[in-house]
Amino acid sequence: MASAGPGRVIVIGAGPTGLALASELALAGIECVLLEQRAGPRDESRASCVHARCMEMLDLRGLGGTFARAGLPMPSLPVGLKGAAIGFGRLDSDFPYMLDIRQNEVEALLAAHAGRLGVPIGWSRRAVGLEQDDGEVRVTLGDGEVVRGAYLVGCDGIRSFVRQSLGIPFPGAENPGSVILADLTLDGLPMDNAYGELTRRGLLLVYPMRDGTCKAVLYDYARAEVPVTEPVSSAEVTASMARITGRDLGPRDVSRSDRYRSHSRQAPRYRADRVFLAGDAAHTHSPAGAQGLNAGMQDAFNLGWKLGAAVKGWAPPWLLDTYHAERHPAGAAVLELAGRQFRRNNAQTARGRAGRWLWSRAVAPLPGVQSRLAASYSGTALRYPAGPRAHPLAGARLPPAQVAMADGTRVRVYELFHDGRFVLLDSDCPGDLPRQVRAVSSNGCSPRLPAAMLVRPDGYVAWASDERDLVLRGQEACRAVAHWCGPG
């Protein structure tokens, strides 16, 4: 049995990346088939943090407030020795914090969003075969059904069936030592900020949750070589916590505990003709810095509108190639960021420990260093390539601002992107624009914004101009729209 769909996109994997991508496709008016081999929603959680840039991208779709209310904002991220942390209060963002929220809760919110957009989740649908040609992609399921689509995206994790079917390598290595994750209650720590403590016996990280519990990450050197298949008991969690910290933090009510070993790997290419990789299928790294869920969701927001444009027929010929060109360097940067912190935290030599102390106590607290670290870990520092004579904002994320609309009202600029289109923001927008561009005439933008700008659906600036001559600026805007969106 074969199900046809020349205008559809197949997404394999209903984790945060797959759910976000399916929603973006549906918002673009594209039929999406979302396949997941699990029998139902996830009830366990590994990832537990959403950083500011991901919150901003969710806010572009009207979901920022929903997520903020479901999670618990944390003012800082611990990064090593006790007290060493990155403060997010200095971020230039409407979300100057790290949101603690369990991955299963993230998935539930994204699944509800996808459902409102008409995307059903195909549970218990395991892919066993993958073929593609110049016209389509075909996925064979375990029950013999063949699902056809114009494109396919593998969001199916570190052991990706899609990546392996394509023969794309996944170079890198397993990170040393296994880590324990536990959901529990801690009576010995305040639950108002994330907490970290690194000693000669291991590392403890604690992420408080809105319900009063927390997620603890324990890297106990004495237990680091235990196989990941060995169950984790409440007694082991208690013993490891005491061994690492040297004191009783009052752990109780361990509701879930697990052991896993992370990897640092990246696929050399994120695209093979009509098939793409996103999330952990494309890149994976140590949990240091709480980057994984965020990097995958940013893949989804980058790729979703581009695939929508290709299926709708208005994408410039080069557009789909920009997914790898933009997201592969971003993934490599995340691997380097997380790997550097992991190596620093786990340095065992006298020189390594001295370097860690110097970085934690003398370098990291400096205001300028704090600003750079906050921007890097939050994702707000990311820029995509722009032309050699481009405006300084081109390639950067749209900064938070308010704009005065033609009717005199003031709105947050992120509110203009709820329908997933480009936004051309100018006091005198040219007419006859393609339907994939929303023209917004404003009576004066925020002083921090240029005179005119074209912003992509994922909130990155495609073009900007400080030209004051309306005729010249209008001509520039029309050229930018034609370059990015086609003539009509």
Secondary structure, DSSP 4 states (H G I P E B T S, - for coil): -EE--TT-EEEE--SHHHHHHHHHHHHTT--EEEE-SSSS-----S--EE-HHHHHHHHHTT-HHHHHHHSEEESEEE-SSTT-EEE-TT-SSS--SEEE--HHHHHHHHHHHHHHTT--EETT--EEEEEE-SS-EEEEETTS-EEEESEEEE---TT-HHHHHHT----EEEPSS-EEEEEEEESSS-TTS-EEEEETTEEEEEEE-TTS-EEEEEEEGGGTTS-TTS---HHHHHHHHHHHHSS---EEEEEEEEEE--EEEE-S-SEETTEEE-GGGTEE--STTS-HHHHHHHHHHHHHHHHHHHHHT---TTTTHHHHHHHHHHHHHHHHHHHHHHHHHT--SHHHHHHHHHIIIIITTSHHHHHHHHHHHHTTT-B----TT--TTTTBBPPP-EEEBTTS-EEEGGGGGTT--EEEEETT--SS--TTEEEEEBSS--TTS-SEEEE-TTSBEEEEE----HHHHHHHHHHHHHHHH---
